[in-house]
C-alpha cells in the first residue's frame, strides 16, 4: 500500500465514522451544511486546524463530538429530562 492509498483509506474511515456519529448520511450532510453556514458568518471553530479547508474543520468537529445535529423532538426530550 502506498502513501496515497493509505490517505484514501483513512479519509474513508473518517467519513464513515462521521456518518455513524451524525446518525446517517442525510443528517451528516445537514450538519455539515449548517455548521459551514455558521463558520461563514463568523462563528469560531471548535478545533484548531490552521490553513485547512472549513469542511475539514467541520468534519473534525464532528469526529471529536464537538457538534451534533439535534432535532426539535430530541431537544424537547433533553429539556424535559433536565
N, C-alpha and C positions, 0 to 999 in steps of 0.2 A: 504494500500500500504506500503510495507516495503522499507528499505533503498536502496536495490539493484534495485528494480523496479523503484524507483524514479530516480536513476542514469541512468538506461537504457532509460527511457523516456526523461530525459534531454539530453542525448547523441544523441538520435534520432532527437530531436528538433534542436540541433546544426547542425547535418548533413543536415537536410532539409533546414535550413537557409543558410548553406554554398552552397548547390546545387542551391538555388534560387539566391544568390549573384553572383555565378560564371556563371550562365546562363545555367545550366543543368549539368547532371551527367558526361557527356563526358568532358565538359570544366573544371569541378571541378577536375576530375582525371588528366587531363593535367596540370592544375595549380599546384596541389599538387606535381606531379612528377617533374615539372620544378623547383619549389621552393626547394624541397628536394635536388635536384642536386646543386643548388646554396649554400644551407647551408652546404652540404658536402664538397664543395670547399672552405669554409671559410667565406661566406657572413655572416654578423651579423644578428641575429634575430631581428625582429622589435617589438617583445613583450618579456617581461621577464617572463619566466616560468622555473625557475631553477629545474633541475632534472627531467623534463618531457620529454617524447619521442619527437623527432623532428616533427613527424606527428601531434602531439597535438599543437606544436608551430605554425606550418603552418596553421592548422585549425583555431587557434585563430587569426592569422594574417588576414585570410580571413574574419572571423566574425567581426573583428574590422576595416574592409575596409582598411587595410594597403597594401594589394596586390590584384591584379586583373589580369585576362587574357585579353590582348588586342590584337586583330587581326591586321594584317597589314593594312587592309582596315580601321579599326577604328582609327589606329594611323595616317594614312594619312588624314582622316577627321579632327582629332583633330589638326594636324599641319596646315591644311588649314584654320581652323576656328580661329586660332590664339593664 
